[in-house]
Amino acid sequence: MSEEISHRPSDKTRFLIRNLIKGLIWLVILVGLYLYAKKHLDFSFEQWLGPVYEQPSVIYSIFLGSEVIFGIIPPELFMFWSLRNGDVLLYIQNILALSALSYVAGLIGYYIGSHFNRTQLYVAMKRNVFGKFEKHFNNYGGFLVVVAALTPIPFSGICMLVGAVNYSFRRFVWISMMRFVRFFAYAIIIWEANILN
């Protein structure tokens, strides 16, 4: 009996797997829409973005702002933009930059949580956006940061939450690096899907 119980996935594992599946479903939908639009609607980011299309610094600034504000623009759209020249080295460079900026957004989130958690703005954000994850933090602690780094859970919001409770910054810095894993895994899937199309 005890052996059976030990083989069951823990609540932490189920929570991670459930959110990973949500993320993969979201990724499949976005990739499908992108490939459909590219093939059947003659869609291009060049037309959509206009003059900022060839200005990576502007795109990166928009991305950083979006990531700090809880990923209001899905990071995958910026990965699609990174495909623009079909050059694998440039694509890798863009993915590195995007993942580093997303990681920095998490650090900014932690700072906001640790220094501004008594402001009305923070209280409103917590109430309306990421407060619902507080019970998960109480259950899983820093593991919630790992889940947020790997899944669609709002990464910056979770970083604010852990900053607000004075979670160990050193530990936070290390576990939030899982954000790079998500970006590289998604980037590989998007690159391969684009080549196959």
Salt bridges, closest charged atoms under 4 A:
ASP11 OD1 - ARG14 NH2 2.21
GLU54 OE1 - ARG84 NE 3.71
GLU67 OE1 - ARG179 NH2 2.95
GLU76 OE2 - ARG182 NH2 2.88
GLU134 OE2 - LYS126 NZ 3.25
